[in-house]
């Protein structure tokens, strides 16, 4: 047990595996995430370090985003695809310095991504290793998060930018969310300085991420969706100007030939669905028309979820979970606009 775990336990944290489940008031914590600000330990997210003289070139040829355009101290959403253009993992990619990067991704995917990505290093001067223990990662989110951070450290970083703080850095993410990357000895100090922020479990961070419309691929949804299906193009995680990368041909064909039939949507239901659970709609009969990507308890009851479904089913607005007679979902507006579908110009092989 680490000193950081002891620190959280002493403040009332209860754990579910690597995740803080709550600090004694899960419903109140979700309300604080919706109405004020919360601070969450991000133990379920791992940090995969990619470093070396060839690190930028290596990642530029593997990931969907423009790695070369990422300046030291900045970060953006990115993804890694199979040769067939299906997303194996998506993550925040942080450039630490000229030759060092970190992928912030679900701990559940860490081992498989590290192992498979290492296979492509070959003779490149690149090292890939789990750097999760090098920092404590604290997420701060909610409508008052920027104000609370400014009060604690003097300034809230801009979107996709980071600010140096004592013992680490603070970075801005979409959806009024921020992440502090801290040396373990400095984590407790920042937690104390965020005294006006409600301590909350990881479910609050999950909910904030869902409401930001940012998907997270998990083991049950790996290798199933091209980036546009989960709105990674709308979120700036795909560059259509850079050179080749793994899966690029399929991603580009989908973009320019206009054959996209599925998109990401935000919804609310009365019960919590599981990632990978299938979705149904009356117009599709007994054939599933979509899949749950992420889901979590919502303030006030029920659950919010991100899903991928046929565009026609989303337009009809009659989605159900699990079966034709499953729980009905209420579609909610995303906090950003999805790109206008391109006019079909040909056939995708």
Residue pairs with C-beta under 8 A, 6 or more apart in sequence:
2 184
3 184
4 41
4 136
4 184
4 187
4 188
5 15
7 187
7 188
7 191
8 20
8 41
9 15
11 23
11 199
12 23
12 24
12 199
13 20
13 21
13 22
13 23
13 41
13 199
13 201
14 20
14 21
14 22
14 23
14 24
14 201
15 21
17 44
18 43
18 44
18 107
19 43
19 44
19 201
19 202
20 40
20 41
20 43
20 201
20 202
21 201
21 202
21 203
22 29
22 200
22 201
22 203
23 29
23 199
23 200
23 201
26 201
26 203
26 297
27 299
28 198
29 38
29 198
29 199
29 200
29 201
29 203
29 204
30 200
30 203
30 204
30 207
30 297
30 298
30 299
30 300
31 299
31 300
32 38
32 142
32 198
32 200
32 204
33 141
33 142
33 198
33 200
33 204
33 207
33 208
33 299
34 142
34 143
34 299
35 142
35 143
35 299
36 142
36 143
36 144
36 197
36 198
37 140
37 141
37 142
37 143
37 144
37 145
37 147
37 148
37 196
37 197
37 198
38 140
38 141
38 142
38 145
38 197
38 198
38 199
38 200
38 204
38 205
38 208
39 138
39 139
39 140
39 191
39 194
39 197
39 198
39 199
39 200
40 138
40 139
40 140
40 141
40 200
40 201
40 202
40 204
40 205
41 136
41 137
41 138
41 139
41 202
42 137
42 138
42 139
42 179
42 202
42 205
43 107
43 137
43 202
44 106
44 107
44 108
44 202
45 104
45 105
45 106
45 107
45 137
46 104
46 105
46 106
46 107
46 109
46 110
46 130
46 132
47 102
47 103
47 104
47 130
47 131
47 132
47 134
47 135
47 137
47 181
48 102
48 103
48 105
48 110
48 113
48 114
48 117
48 128
48 129
48 130
48 131
49 100
49 101
49 102
49 127
49 128
49 129
49 130
49 131
49 134
50 58
50 59
50 100
50 101
50 102
50 103
50 117
50 126
50 127
50 128
51 99
51 100
51 101
51 126
51 127
52 58
52 99
52 124
52 125
52 126
52 127
53 99
53 125
54 124
54 125
54 126
55 99
55 100
55 101
55 126
56 67
56 68
56 98
56 99
56 101
57 124
58 120
58 121
58 124
58 126
59 67
59 93
59 101
60 66
60 67
60 68
60 242
60 243
60 245
61 243
61 244
61 245
61 246
62 80
62 117
62 120
62 245
62 246
63 78
63 79
63 80
63 93
63 245
64 78
64 79
64 80
64 81
64 227
64 232
64 237
64 238
64 239
64 245
64 247
64 248
64 251
65 76
65 77
65 78
65 79
65 93
65 236
65 237
65 238
65 239
66 239
66 241
66 242
67 78
67 93
67 95
67 101
68 242
69 239
70 76
70 93
70 95
71 95
72 95
72 96
72 97
72 98
73 95
73 96
73 161
73 162
73 169
74 94
74 95
74 160
74 161
74 162
75 92
75 93
75 94
75 95
75 160
75 162
75 171
76 92
76 93
76 160
76 236
76 237
77 90
77 91
77 92
77 93
77 174
77 214
77 232
77 235
77 236
77 237
78 90
78 91
78 92
78 93
78 103
78 237
79 87
79 88
79 89
79 90
79 91
79 217
79 227
79 232
79 237
79 238
80 87
80 88
80 89
80 90
80 113
80 117
80 246
81 87
81 88
81 226
81 227
81 245
81 246
81 247
81 250
81 251
82 88
82 223
82 246
82 247
83 246
83 247
84 223
84 247
84 250
85 226
85 227
85 247
85 248
85 249
85 250
85 251
85 254
86 222
86 223
86 224
86 225
86 226
86 247
87 217
87 222
87 223
87 224
87 225
87 226
87 227
87 230
87 232
88 113
88 116
88 217
88 222
88 223
89 103
89 105
89 106
89 109
89 113
89 217
89 222
90 105
90 215
90 216
90 217
90 227
90 230
90 232
90 237
91 103
91 104
91 105
92 103
92 104
92 173
92 179
93 101
93 102
93 103
93 104
94 101
94 102
94 103
94 104
94 162
94 171
94 181
95 101
96 102
102 131
103 113
104 137
104 179
105 113
106 216
106 217
106 218
107 132
108 218
108 219
109 217
109 218
109 219
109 222
110 130
110 132
112 219
114 128
114 129
114 130
117 128
118 128
120 246
121 128
133 184
134 183
135 168
135 181
135 182
135 183
135 184
136 182
136 183
136 184
136 187
137 179
137 180
137 181
137 182
138 179
138 180
138 182
138 187
138 190
138 191
139 177
139 178
139 179
139 180
139 205
139 208
140 148
140 149
140 177
140 178
140 179
140 180
140 194
140 197
141 175
141 176
141 177
141 178
141 204
141 205
141 208
142 176
142 208
143 176
145 156
145 176
145 177
145 178
145 197
146 156
146 176
146 178
147 156
148 194
148 196
148 197
149 155
149 156
149 170
149 178
149 194
150 156
151 196
152 190
152 193
152 194
153 163
153 165
153 170
153 190
153 193
155 163
156 163
156 170
156 172
156 178
157 163
157 170
157 171
157 172
157 178
158 172
159 172
159 173
159 174
160 171
160 172
160 173
161 171
161 172
162 169
162 170
162 171
162 172
163 169
163 170
163 171
165 180
165 182
165 190
166 186
166 189
166 190
167 182
167 183
167 185
167 186
167 187
167 189
167 190
168 180
168 181
168 182
168 183
168 186
169 180
169 181
170 178
170 179
170 180
170 181
171 178
171 179
171 180
171 181
172 178
173 179
173 212
173 214
174 212
174 213
174 214
174 235
174 335
174 336
175 208
175 209
175 211
175 212
175 213
175 214
175 335
176 208
176 212
177 205
177 208
177 209
177 212
180 190
182 190
191 199
203 296
203 297
206 294
206 296
207 296
207 297
207 298
207 299
207 304
209 216
209 294
210 266
210 294
210 295
210 296
210 304
210 305
210 306
211 266
211 304
211 335
212 335
213 231
213 235
213 264
213 266
213 306
213 334
213 335
213 336
214 235
215 230
215 231
215 232
215 264
215 293
215 294
215 306
216 293
216 294
217 225
217 230
217 293
218 275
218 276
218 293
218 294
220 274
220 275
220 276
221 275
221 276
221 291
221 293
224 291
225 262
225 308
226 247
226 250
226 251
226 254
227 233
227 237
227 238
227 251
228 238
228 251
228 254
228 255
228 260
228 263
228 339
229 260
229 262
229 263
229 264
229 308
230 264
230 293
230 308
231 263
231 264
231 334
231 336
231 338
232 238
233 255
233 339
234 336
234 337
234 338
234 339
235 336
238 251
240 252
240 255
250 348
253 259
253 348
253 349
254 260
254 348
255 342
256 342
256 345
257 342
257 344
257 345
257 346
257 347
257 348
258 341
258 342
258 343
258 344
258 345
259 344
259 347
259 348
260 311
260 341
260 342
261 310
261 311
262 290
262 308
262 309
262 310
262 311
263 308
263 309
263 311
263 314
263 338
264 293
264 306
264 307
264 308
264 334
264 338
265 306
265 307
265 308
265 309
265 314
265 331
265 334
266 304
266 305
266 306
266 307
266 331
266 332
266 333
266 334
267 304
267 305
267 306
267 307
267 319
267 329
267 330
267 331
267 332
268 298
268 302
268 303
268 304
268 305
268 329
268 330
268 332
269 302
269 303
269 305
269 321
269 327
269 328
269 329
269 330
270 301
270 302
270 303
270 327
271 302
271 303
271 321
271 327
272 295
272 296
272 297
272 303
273 292
273 295
273 303
273 305
273 321
273 322
273 327
274 292
274 295
275 292
275 293
275 294
275 295
276 291
276 292
277 291
277 292
277 321
277 322
278 288
278 290
278 291
278 292
278 321
278 322
279 288
279 289
279 290
279 291
279 292
279 307
279 309
279 313
279 319
279 320
279 321
279 329
280 286
280 287
280 288
280 289
280 319
280 320
280 321
280 322
280 323
280 324
280 326
281 289
281 290
281 309
281 310
281 313
281 316
281 318
281 319
281 320
282 316
282 318
282 324
283 312
283 313
283 316
283 318
284 310
284 313
285 324
286 324
289 309
289 310
289 312
289 313
289 319
290 307
290 308
290 309
290 310
290 313
290 319
291 307
291 308
291 309
292 305
292 306
292 307
292 321
293 305
293 306
293 307
293 308
294 305
294 306
295 303
295 304
295 305
295 306
296 303
296 304
296 305
297 303
298 304
304 332
305 329
307 319
307 329
309 319
311 341
313 319
314 331
317 331
318 328
319 328
319 329
319 331
320 326
320 327
320 328
320 329
321 327
321 329
